[in-house]
Amino acid sequence: MPEGDTVFLTAARLRRALVGKTLVRSDFRVPRYATVDLVGERVDEVGSYGKHLFIRTPRVSIHTHLKMEGIWRTYCVGERWTRPRVTARLVLATDDTEAVGFSLGKVEAVPRAQEHLVIDHLGPDLLGPNWDPAVAVERLQRSPDQAIGVALLDQRNLAGIGNVFRSEVCFLRRVHPATPVRDVPDLLALVNEAHRILSEAAHSPPRRELVYGRQRRPCQRCGTAITVRPLADTTPASDRITQHERGIYFCPRCQPPPG
C-alpha cells in the first residue's frame, strides 16, 4: 500500500498539473458520484493528509485514497493512457491536461466545509505543516500493551506510516516490532525518527530501505540475516487495520525480542 510519502509526492504532481486551471471534464466512475459534474470549476488546491489526497474546487473537495493498487497519472490531452481504461475511476481534465486516477481504493466528493470529517479521526500528519510529535506520542500511549509495530500502522495514532516505514523506524531505533508501546525506551525519539525518514523520502527521493524487503540478506549493522514475520493485531476486529498481518522486517540481533 502506498505510504504518506507517495501520496505527498502524488499531490505535488497533481498540484503542478491542475491548480489554477478550470475543469472542462469530470468523470466519476463510481456509482454514488456518477452524476457529479464539476465542469467550469476551478481547481484551487491539491493537498494530502497522511494517505489521503484532496483536490479542492471552491465548493467541493474530491477525496481519494490509493489503498493497495491505486495510482494517479497525468497526461497531455489526447495522449494515450498507460493503464487500462477500464481501471480508471476518476478523470479530471483541463484544456491541456488529463489527470486520471486508476484503481483508486476510495473516491468521493464532499462539500469543502465537511472535508474535515474525513480526517478528524486521524492522528497528526507526519508530513503536514502542523505535525506535532507530542500528540503522536500521547495517542500511541493510549494503547500501552499494543505492539509498537502494530501501533505505528494505526493511522489514528499518526498518519502516513505503512508497512515499509514501520519496519524502518523500528530498525533504526533498535526496537523489536513486538515490543509493547509502554516498553519502548524513548517513544518520542521513535516518533521523531518516523518524521525524519518519511520527510527524507518525500523531499529527497528515492530512499534506500535498510531492512524492508531484505529477508535473509545481511543486516547492514551487524551482518545477521534479516527476518520477516507477521505481527498479529490484538485490537478489536472492528478497529483492525486492513492487511495488519503483513510481514514486518527486523534484525533479530539488533532488535532483540521483548522480555
C-alpha positions as CSV (number, residue, x, y, z in Angstrom):
1,M,0.0,0.0,0.0
2,P,1.4,3.4,-0.9
3,E,2.5,5.4,2.2
4,G,2.5,9.0,3.1
5,D,5.5,10.0,1.1
6,T,3.9,8.6,-2.1
7,V,0.7,10.4,-1.5
8,F,2.6,13.6,-0.7
9,L,4.5,13.4,-4.0
10,T,1.4,12.5,-5.9
11,A,-0.3,15.6,-4.5
12,A,2.6,17.7,-5.6
13,R,2.4,16.3,-9.2
14,L,-1.3,16.9,-9.4
15,R,-0.8,20.4,-8.0
16,R,1.5,21.3,-10.8
17,A,-0.9,19.9,-13.4
18,L,-4.2,21.2,-12.1
19,V,-4.1,24.2,-9.7
20,G,-5.3,27.4,-11.2
21,K,-7.0,25.7,-14.1
22,T,-10.6,25.2,-14.9
23,L,-12.1,21.7,-15.4
24,V,-13.6,21.0,-18.8
25,R,-14.4,17.4,-17.9
26,S,-15.1,15.5,-14.7
27,D,-15.9,11.8,-14.9
28,F,-16.6,10.0,-11.6
29,R,-16.7,6.3,-12.4
30,V,-18.1,5.2,-9.1
31,P,-21.9,4.8,-8.8
32,R,-22.5,7.1,-5.9
33,Y,-20.9,10.1,-7.6
34,A,-21.6,9.3,-11.2
35,T,-23.8,12.3,-11.6
36,V,-21.4,14.8,-10.1
37,D,-20.4,17.4,-12.7
38,L,-17.6,19.8,-11.9
39,V,-17.2,21.3,-15.4
40,G,-16.5,25.0,-15.0
41,E,-15.0,24.6,-11.5
42,R,-11.5,26.0,-10.9
43,V,-9.0,23.8,-9.0
44,D,-7.9,25.8,-6.0
45,E,-5.7,23.4,-4.2
46,V,-4.3,19.9,-4.1
47,G,-3.2,18.6,-0.7
48,S,-2.6,15.4,1.3
49,Y,-3.1,14.3,4.8
50,G,-1.4,11.0,5.7
51,K,-2.5,8.6,3.0
52,H,-5.5,10.8,1.9
53,L,-5.4,13.1,-1.1
54,F,-7.7,16.1,-1.7
55,I,-8.3,18.0,-4.9
56,R,-10.3,21.1,-4.0
57,T,-12.5,23.4,-6.0
58,P,-14.4,26.3,-4.5
59,R,-17.4,24.1,-3.4
60,V,-16.2,20.5,-3.5
61,S,-13.3,18.6,-2.1
62,I,-12.5,15.4,-4.1
63,H,-11.2,12.9,-1.7
64,T,-9.3,9.8,-2.9
65,H,-7.3,7.1,-1.2
66,L,-5.0,4.8,-3.1
67,K,-5.5,1.8,-0.9
68,M,-3.4,-1.2,-2.3
69,E,-3.3,-0.6,-6.0
70,G,-4.4,3.0,-6.7
71,I,-2.3,5.4,-8.7
72,W,-2.7,8.9,-10.3
73,R,-1.3,9.7,-13.7
74,T,-1.3,12.9,-15.7
75,Y,-1.3,13.2,-19.4
76,C,-1.4,15.8,-22.1
77,V,-4.9,15.9,-23.7
78,G,-5.0,13.3,-26.4
79,E,-2.0,11.4,-25.1
80,R,-2.5,7.6,-24.8
81,W,-3.1,6.4,-21.2
82,T,-0.5,3.9,-19.9
83,R,-3.0,2.0,-17.8
84,P,-6.1,0.0,-18.9
85,R,-9.0,2.4,-19.4
86,V,-11.4,0.1,-17.6
87,T,-9.4,0.7,-14.3
88,A,-9.9,4.5,-14.4
89,R,-12.2,5.5,-11.5
90,L,-11.9,9.3,-11.9
91,V,-10.9,11.6,-14.7
92,L,-10.4,15.3,-14.3
93,A,-9.5,17.3,-17.4
94,T,-8.5,20.9,-18.2
95,D,-7.8,22.4,-21.6
96,D,-4.3,20.8,-21.7
97,T,-4.2,18.1,-19.1
98,E,-6.0,14.9,-18.1
99,A,-5.5,13.6,-14.5
100,V,-6.6,10.0,-14.2
101,G,-7.0,8.0,-11.0
102,F,-6.6,4.3,-11.7
103,S,-7.7,1.6,-9.4
104,L,-8.4,4.1,-6.6
105,G,-9.5,2.4,-3.4
106,K,-11.8,5.3,-2.5
107,V,-13.3,8.2,-4.4
108,E,-15.8,10.7,-3.0
109,A,-16.9,14.3,-3.5
110,V,-17.6,16.1,-0.3
111,P,-18.5,19.7,0.4
112,R,-15.5,21.8,1.3
113,A,-16.9,22.6,4.7
114,Q,-17.2,18.9,5.5
115,E,-13.8,17.8,4.4
116,H,-12.5,17.7,8.0
117,L,-14.9,14.9,8.7
118,V,-12.8,12.6,6.5
119,I,-9.7,13.1,8.7
120,D,-10.9,14.1,12.1
121,H,-10.2,10.7,13.5
122,L,-6.6,10.6,12.3
123,G,-3.5,11.3,14.3
124,P,-1.1,14.2,13.2
125,D,0.1,14.1,9.7
126,L,3.8,13.2,9.6
127,L,4.3,15.4,6.5
128,G,1.9,18.2,7.4
129,P,2.7,21.7,8.4
130,N,1.1,21.2,11.8
131,W,3.0,18.0,12.7
132,D,3.0,17.6,16.5
133,P,5.2,14.7,17.9
134,A,3.7,15.2,21.4
135,V,0.2,14.4,20.1
136,A,1.5,11.3,18.3
137,V,3.2,10.1,21.5
138,E,0.0,10.7,23.5
139,R,-2.1,8.7,21.1
140,L,0.4,5.8,21.0
141,Q,0.3,5.7,24.8
142,R,-3.4,5.2,24.8
143,S,-2.8,1.5,24.0
144,P,0.3,0.7,26.1
145,D,0.0,-3.1,25.7
146,Q,-0.1,-2.9,21.9
147,A,2.9,-4.0,19.9
148,I,4.7,-0.9,18.6
149,G,4.9,-2.5,15.1
150,V,1.1,-2.6,15.1
151,A,0.5,0.8,16.8
152,L,2.6,2.5,14.1
153,L,0.3,1.3,11.4
154,D,-2.8,2.7,13.1
155,Q,-3.5,6.0,11.4
156,R,-5.4,7.2,14.4
157,N,-2.0,7.5,16.2
158,L,0.0,9.2,13.4
159,A,-0.9,9.5,9.8
160,G,1.3,8.4,6.9
161,I,3.2,5.3,8.1
162,G,2.7,2.0,6.3
163,N,4.5,-1.4,6.3
164,V,7.7,-0.1,4.8
165,F,8.3,2.7,7.3
166,R,7.2,0.8,10.4
167,S,9.9,-1.7,9.6
168,E,12.5,1.0,9.0
169,V,11.6,3.0,12.1
170,C,11.8,0.0,14.5
171,F,15.1,-1.0,12.9
172,L,16.7,2.5,13.3
173,R,15.6,2.7,16.9
174,R,16.7,-0.9,17.6
175,V,13.2,-1.7,18.9
176,H,11.7,-5.2,18.2
177,P,8.4,-4.6,16.5
178,A,6.6,-6.8,19.0
179,T,7.7,-4.6,21.9
180,P,4.7,-3.2,23.8
181,V,4.3,0.6,23.4
182,R,4.8,1.0,27.2
183,D,8.3,-0.7,26.9
184,V,9.7,1.3,24.1
185,P,12.7,3.1,25.6
186,D,12.2,6.5,24.1
187,L,8.8,6.9,22.3
188,L,9.4,10.5,21.4
189,A,12.7,9.6,19.7
190,L,11.0,6.9,17.8
191,V,8.2,9.3,16.6
192,N,10.8,11.9,15.6
193,E,12.7,9.2,13.7
194,A,9.5,8.4,11.8
195,H,9.1,12.1,10.9
196,R,12.7,12.3,9.8
197,I,12.7,9.3,7.4
198,L,9.3,10.0,6.0
199,S,10.3,13.6,5.3
200,E,13.5,12.4,3.7
201,A,11.5,10.1,1.4
202,A,9.1,12.8,0.5
203,H,11.6,15.6,-0.1
204,S,14.7,13.8,-1.3
205,P,13.5,10.6,-3.1
206,P,14.4,7.9,-3.6
207,R,15.3,6.5,-0.2
208,R,17.0,3.1,0.0
209,E,15.4,0.8,2.6
210,L,17.6,-0.6,5.3
211,V,15.6,-3.7,6.3
212,Y,12.3,-3.7,4.4
213,G,12.3,-6.3,1.6
214,R,15.7,-7.6,2.7
215,Q,14.7,-11.0,4.1
216,R,17.6,-13.4,4.6
217,R,20.1,-10.6,3.5
218,P,22.7,-9.4,6.0
219,C,21.9,-6.6,8.4
220,Q,23.8,-3.5,7.4
221,R,24.9,-3.0,11.0
222,C,25.8,-6.5,12.3
223,G,25.6,-8.9,9.4
224,T,22.8,-11.1,10.9
225,A,20.2,-12.3,8.4
226,I,17.1,-10.1,8.3
227,T,13.9,-11.8,9.3
228,V,10.3,-11.2,8.3
229,R,7.4,-12.2,10.5
230,P,3.7,-11.5,10.6
231,L,2.7,-9.3,13.6
232,A,-0.7,-10.2,15.0
233,D,-3.1,-7.4,15.8
234,T,-4.8,-7.6,19.2
235,T,-7.2,-4.7,18.7
236,P,-10.9,-5.5,18.4
237,A,-12.0,-6.8,15.0
238,S,-14.0,-3.6,14.1
239,D,-10.9,-1.5,14.6
240,R,-8.3,-3.6,12.8
241,I,-6.2,-2.2,10.1
242,T,-6.6,-3.7,6.6
243,Q,-3.7,-6.1,5.9
244,H,-2.5,-5.9,9.5
245,E,-0.7,-9.2,9.3
246,R,1.7,-8.1,6.5
247,G,5.2,-9.1,7.4
248,I,7.4,-6.7,9.3
249,Y,11.2,-6.9,8.7
250,F,13.8,-6.7,11.5
251,C,17.2,-7.8,12.6
252,P,17.0,-10.5,15.4
253,R,20.3,-9.4,16.8
254,C,20.0,-5.6,16.7
255,Q,16.3,-5.7,17.7
256,P,16.1,-8.4,20.4
257,P,12.6,-9.6,21.3
258,P,10.9,-8.2,24.4
259,G,11.2,-10.0,27.7
